Amino acid sequence: MAALFRGSRNVLLRWNKHVDLAFVSSRSMASKTPVGFIGLGNMGSPMAKNLLRNGYPVIATDVFPESCKELQDLGAQVVDSPAEVADKADRIITMLPSSPNVIEVYTGPNGILKKVKKGTLLIDSSTIDPAVSKEMAVAAEKMGAVFMDAPVSGGVGAASLAKLTFMVGGVEEEYHAAQELLTCMGANVVYCGQVGTGQAAKICNNMLLAIGMIGTAETMNLGIRLGLDPKLLAQILNMSSGRCWSSDTYNPVPGVMEGVPSANNYQGGFGTTLMAKDLGLAQNTATNTKTPIPLGSLAHQIYRVMSARGYANKDFSSVFQFLREEEGQ
């Protein structure tokens, strides 16, 4: 009798396991519907690749068709416009350089909202003015779609390794649907509140990043002028109270660290022009909210000057090189 019971129990367990696996499989398959991706630049391309790696069919477009070739070779479907993406996908991620680009891609003649389907989830990972995010959310809502802002921190390296941090703003009920996709591209996904709060968090982070990088560059330059070995100085800073991300992870002095832009003539990474743009967003929002940001304003001016003096396409850590050149004038 006991043997019969054990046999029946084993059959039941195998049956339950089969049903559970079938359920998980069908649920997983159902979730792997096509994802639209618009904007295949330095950040967008590795993000879209990570969606492909996780089994999501990707339908992509970019204003520069040559940017799509690598992704197409990996299996993505490439179309001609954001409207075509919206016609074929009900989950769309955008990664664009600035507010005007976002407005054009969403509301332009060939924009997403021309063909968007009701119920479509729109996730914008661009870094733009929070007010523009709110405008896009209103426009999307009129078409029956849901817009969320989800800017990122971490840079190209983190994008390639799927270790980005996403700061998400939007309707809380839609957060988990967005999270499913974002966790394929990032290590941290944080819900910040209503639409625009993701952008607010990103702008604040990048303002501190710029201030910290300038401070690190100034400190390293002063120490070198005082006769300190730069590697030794970095080591001391990183075991002391002055330690920060710019000193211990992204040091701006050539020869101190490997695998960072300063080790490669400041190529790659996060461009000076983009940092100037983000600091401009911080300046605008500070003005609108009557918030004093003296160091943020000064950082904005420094990166604007750098952009005009040949540093526009170099990584923002090139502020160290900029300060060294200023010495000789």
MARLOGU-33595 format. One record per residue (C-alpha): residue number from 1; x, y, z. Coordinates in Angstrom, 1 decimal. Example, Ala and Ser with C-alpha at 12.3 -4.5 7.8 and 13.67 -1.06 7.14 Angstrom:
REM residues 2
R   num     east    north       up
R     1     12.3     -4.5      7.8
R     2     13.7     -1.1      7.1
This chain:
REM residues 329
R   num     east    north       up
R     1      0.0      0.0      0.0
R     2      2.9      2.4      0.9
R     3      4.6      1.5     -2.4
R     4      1.4      2.3     -4.3
R     5      1.1      5.6     -2.5
R     6      4.7      6.5     -3.2
R     7      4.2      5.6     -6.9
R     8      1.0      7.7     -7.1
R     9      2.8     10.6     -5.4
R    10      5.7     10.5     -7.8
R    11      3.4     10.5    -10.8
R    12      1.5     13.5     -9.3
R    13      4.8     15.4     -8.7
R    14      5.9     14.7    -12.2
R    15      2.5     15.9    -13.6
R    16      2.6     19.1    -11.4
R    17      6.2     19.8    -12.5
R    18      5.2     19.3    -16.1
R    19      2.2     21.7    -15.7
R    20      4.4     24.3    -13.9
R    21      7.1     24.1    -16.6
R    22      4.5     24.4    -19.3
R    23      3.0     27.4    -17.6
R    24      6.3     29.2    -17.1
R    25      7.3     28.4    -20.7
R    26      4.0     29.8    -22.2
R    27      4.2     32.8    -19.9
R    28      7.8     33.4    -21.0
R    29      6.9     33.0    -24.6
R    30      4.0     35.4    -24.3
R    31      6.2     38.1    -22.8
R    32      8.7     37.8    -25.6
R    33      6.6     39.8    -28.0
R    34      8.6     42.3    -30.2
R    35     10.1     45.4    -28.6
R    36     10.6     48.5    -30.6
R    37     13.9     50.4    -30.2
R    38     14.5     53.9    -31.6
R    39     17.9     55.5    -31.3
R    40     21.0     53.2    -31.9
R    41     23.8     55.5    -30.8
R    42     26.6     54.8    -28.3
R    43     24.1     53.9    -25.6
R    44     21.1     52.7    -27.6
R    45     22.9     50.1    -29.6
R    46     24.3     48.0    -26.7
R    47     20.9     48.3    -24.9
R    48     19.1     46.9    -27.9
R    49     21.7     44.1    -28.2
R    50     20.9     43.1    -24.6
R    51     17.2     42.8    -25.4
R    52     18.1     40.5    -28.3
R    53     20.4     38.4    -26.0
R    54     17.4     38.0    -23.6
R    55     15.3     36.6    -26.4
R    56     13.2     39.7    -27.3
R    57     12.6     40.2    -31.0
R    58     13.7     43.9    -31.7
R    59     12.2     46.2    -34.3
R    60     14.6     49.2    -34.7
R    61     15.2     52.4    -36.5
R    62     17.6     55.3    -36.3
R    63     18.0     58.6    -38.1
R    64     21.4     57.3    -39.4
R    65     20.6     54.0    -41.2
R    66     24.2     52.8    -40.9
R    67     23.7     52.6    -37.2
R    68     21.2     49.8    -37.7
R    69     23.5     47.4    -39.6
R    70     25.2     45.7    -36.7
R    71     21.9     45.2    -34.9
R    72     20.3     43.9    -38.1
R    73     23.1     41.4    -38.5
R    74     22.3     40.1    -35.0
R    75     18.7     39.5    -36.0
R    76     16.8     42.7    -35.4
R    77     14.2     43.9    -37.9
R    78     15.0     47.4    -39.2
R    79     12.3     49.8    -40.4
R    80     12.4     53.3    -41.8
R    81     10.6     55.4    -39.2
R    82      9.4     55.6    -35.6
R    83      5.8     55.4    -37.0
R    84      6.6     52.0    -38.5
R    85      8.1     50.8    -35.2
R    86      4.8     51.8    -33.5
R    87      2.8     50.0    -36.1
R    88      4.7     46.7    -35.4
R    89      5.4     46.8    -31.6
R    90      3.3     47.6    -28.5
R    91      6.4     48.1    -26.3
R    92      8.8     50.8    -27.5
R    93     12.1     52.1    -26.0
R    94     13.6     55.4    -27.2
R    95     17.2     56.5    -26.5
R    96     17.8     59.9    -28.0
R    97     20.2     62.8    -27.6
R    98     18.0     65.7    -26.6
R    99     14.5     67.2    -26.0
R   100     14.0     68.3    -29.6
R   101     14.9     64.8    -30.8
R   102     12.3     63.2    -28.4
R   103      9.6     65.7    -29.5
R   104     10.3     64.9    -33.2
R   105     10.4     61.1    -32.7
R   106      7.1     61.1    -30.7
R   107      5.0     63.8    -32.3
R   108      6.7     64.5    -35.7
R   109      5.1     63.7    -39.1
R   110      6.6     60.1    -39.0
R   111      6.5     59.9    -35.2
R   112      5.5     57.2    -32.9
R   113      2.1     58.8    -32.0
R   114      1.1     58.7    -35.7
R   115      0.7     54.9    -35.6
R   116      0.7     54.0    -31.9
R   117     -1.7     51.4    -30.8
R   118     -3.9     51.7    -27.7
R   119     -2.3     50.2    -24.6
R   120      1.3     50.6    -26.0
R   121      4.0     51.1    -23.4
R   122      6.4     53.9    -24.3
R   123      9.7     54.1    -22.3
R   124     12.0     57.0    -23.0
R   125     15.6     56.5    -21.7
R   126     16.8     59.8    -23.1
R   127     18.0     62.5    -20.7
R   128     15.7     65.5    -21.4
R   129     13.9     68.3    -19.7
R   130     11.3     66.8    -17.2
R   131      8.7     69.3    -18.7
R   132      9.1     67.6    -22.1
R   133      8.6     64.2    -20.5
R   134      5.4     65.4    -19.1
R   135      4.3     66.8    -22.4
R   136      5.0     63.5    -24.1
R   137      3.0     61.7    -21.5
R   138      0.0     63.8    -22.1
R   139      0.2     63.4    -25.8
R   140      0.6     59.6    -25.5
R   141     -2.4     59.4    -23.1
R   142     -4.6     61.1    -25.7
R   143     -3.7     58.3    -28.0
R   144     -4.4     55.6    -25.4
R   145     -0.7     54.8    -24.8
R   146      1.4     55.0    -21.6
R   147      4.6     57.1    -21.5
R   148      7.3     56.6    -18.9
R   149     10.6     58.4    -18.5
R   150     13.5     56.0    -17.6
R   151     16.9     57.8    -18.1
R   152     20.0     55.9    -17.3
R   153     23.3     56.2    -15.4
R   154     26.4     54.1    -16.0
R   155     27.7     55.1    -19.4
R   156     28.6     52.9    -22.5
R   157     30.5     50.3    -20.5
R   158     27.5     49.6    -18.2
R   159     25.2     49.6    -21.2
R   160     27.3     46.9    -22.9
R   161     27.4     44.8    -19.7
R   162     23.7     45.3    -18.9
R   163     24.6     47.1    -15.6
R   164     22.9     50.4    -16.1
R   165     20.8     52.1    -13.4
R   166     17.4     53.1    -14.6
R   167     15.5     55.9    -12.9
R   168     11.8     55.5    -13.8
R   169      9.0     58.0    -13.7
R   170      5.4     57.3    -14.6
R   171      2.1     55.5    -13.6
R   172      3.1     53.1    -10.8
R   173      0.7     50.4    -12.1
R   174      2.8     50.3    -15.3
R   175      6.1     50.1    -13.5
R   176      6.4     46.3    -13.4
R   177      5.7     46.1    -17.1
R   178      8.6     48.5    -17.8
R   179     10.8     46.7    -15.2
R   180     10.6     43.4    -17.2
R   181     12.4     45.0    -20.1
R   182     14.7     47.3    -18.2
R   183     16.2     44.5    -16.1
R   184     17.5     43.0    -19.3
R   185     19.6     46.1    -19.8
R   186     20.4     47.2    -16.3
R   187     21.4     46.0    -12.8
R   188     19.3     48.6    -11.0
R   189     15.8     49.8    -11.8
R   190     14.4     52.4     -9.4
R   191     10.8     53.8     -9.4
R   192     11.0     57.5     -8.6
R   193      7.4     58.7     -8.9
R   194      5.2     60.3    -11.5
R   195      6.3     61.2    -15.0
R   196      9.3     63.5    -15.0
R   197     10.8     62.3    -11.7
R   198     13.1     59.9    -13.4
R   199     14.5     62.8    -15.4
R   200     14.8     64.9    -12.2
R   201     16.9     62.2    -10.5
R   202     19.1     61.8    -13.6
R   203     19.7     65.6    -13.8
R   204     20.6     65.8    -10.1
R   205     23.0     62.8    -10.5
R   206     24.8     64.3    -13.5
R   207     25.2     67.7    -11.9
R   208     26.9     66.0     -8.9
R   209     29.0     63.9    -11.4
R   210     30.2     67.0    -13.2
R   211     31.1     68.8    -10.0
R   212     32.9     65.7     -8.7
R   213     34.9     65.2    -11.9
R   214     36.0     68.8    -12.0
R   215     37.0     68.6     -8.3
R   216     38.9     65.4     -8.9
R   217     40.7     66.9    -11.9
R   218     41.7     70.0    -10.0
R   219     42.9     67.9     -7.0
R   220     45.0     65.6     -9.1
R   221     46.4     68.5    -11.1
R   222     47.4     70.3     -7.9
R   223     48.9     67.2     -6.3
R   224     51.0     66.6     -9.5
R   225     52.2     70.2     -9.5
R   226     53.3     69.7     -5.8
R   227     55.4     66.7     -6.8
R   228     53.1     63.8     -5.9
R   229     53.0     60.7     -8.1
R   230     49.5     60.6     -9.6
R   231     49.0     56.9     -8.9
R   232     50.1     57.4     -5.3
R   233     47.8     60.4     -4.9
R   234     44.8     58.5     -6.3
R   235     45.6     55.6     -3.9
R   236     45.6     58.0     -1.0
R   237     42.4     59.8     -2.0
R   238     40.6     56.5     -2.5
R   239     41.4     55.4      1.1
R   240     40.5     58.8      2.5
R   241     37.5     61.1      2.9
R   242     38.0     62.6     -0.6
R   243     37.1     59.4     -2.3
R   244     34.5     59.5     -5.1
R   245     33.4     57.7     -8.3
R   246     35.6     60.1    -10.4
R   247     38.7     59.2     -8.3
R   248     38.3     55.5     -7.8
R   249     36.4     54.3    -10.9
R   250     36.9     56.9    -13.6
R   251     40.0     58.7    -12.8
R   252     40.7     61.6    -15.3
R   253     44.5     61.4    -15.2
R   254     46.2     59.4    -18.0
R   255     48.2     56.4    -16.7
R   256     46.4     56.1    -13.4
R   257     43.8     53.6    -14.4
R   258     43.3     51.1    -17.3
R   259     40.0     50.7    -19.2
R   260     38.8     54.3    -18.8
R   261     38.7     57.1    -21.4
R   262     41.7     58.9    -19.8
R   263     43.8     55.9    -20.8
R   264     42.6     56.2    -24.4
R   265     43.1     59.9    -25.2
R   266     39.6     60.5    -23.7
R   267     37.9     58.6    -26.5
R   268     34.6     56.9    -25.9
R   269     32.7     57.3    -22.6
R   270     30.3     60.3    -22.0
R   271     31.0     63.2    -24.3
R   272     31.7     66.7    -23.1
R   273     28.8     68.1    -25.2
R   274     26.4     65.7    -23.6
R   275     27.6     66.7    -20.1
R   276     27.2     70.4    -21.1
R   277     23.6     69.6    -22.3
R   278     22.7     67.8    -19.0
R   279     24.1     70.7    -16.9
R   280     22.0     73.1    -19.1
R   281     18.9     71.1    -18.1
R   282     20.0     71.3    -14.4
R   283     20.5     75.1    -14.8
R   284     17.0     75.5    -16.5
R   285     15.2     73.5    -13.8
R   286     17.1     75.3    -11.0
R   287     16.1     78.7    -12.5
R   288     12.4     77.5    -12.8
R   289     12.4     76.3     -9.2
R   290     14.4     79.2     -7.8
R   291     17.1     76.8     -6.5
R   292     20.6     78.1     -6.0
R   293     23.2     75.9     -7.7
R   294     26.5     77.9     -7.7
R   295     28.8     74.9     -8.3
R   296     26.4     73.4    -10.8
R   297     26.3     76.7    -12.7
R   298     30.1     77.0    -12.7
R   299     30.4     73.4    -13.9
R   300     28.0     74.2    -16.8
R   301     30.1     77.1    -17.8
R   302     33.3     75.1    -17.7
R   303     31.9     72.3    -19.9
R   304     30.4     74.9    -22.3
R   305     33.9     76.5    -22.7
R   306     35.4     73.0    -23.2
R   307     32.9     72.2    -26.0
R   308     33.9     75.4    -27.8
R   309     37.7     74.7    -27.4
R   310     38.0     71.3    -29.1
R   311     36.8     69.0    -26.4
R   312     33.2     68.6    -27.6
R   313     33.7     65.0    -28.7
R   314     36.1     63.9    -25.9
R   315     34.9     62.3    -22.7
R   316     33.9     64.7    -20.0
R   317     36.9     63.5    -17.8
R   318     39.1     65.5    -20.3
R   319     38.4     68.4    -18.0
R   320     41.8     67.4    -16.5
R   321     43.5     68.0    -19.8
R   322     41.6     71.2    -20.2
R   323     42.9     72.5    -16.8
R   324     46.5     71.5    -17.7
R   325     46.3     73.5    -20.9
R   326     44.8     76.5    -19.1
R   327     48.0     76.6    -16.9
R   328     50.1     77.5    -19.9
R   329     48.0     80.5    -21.0
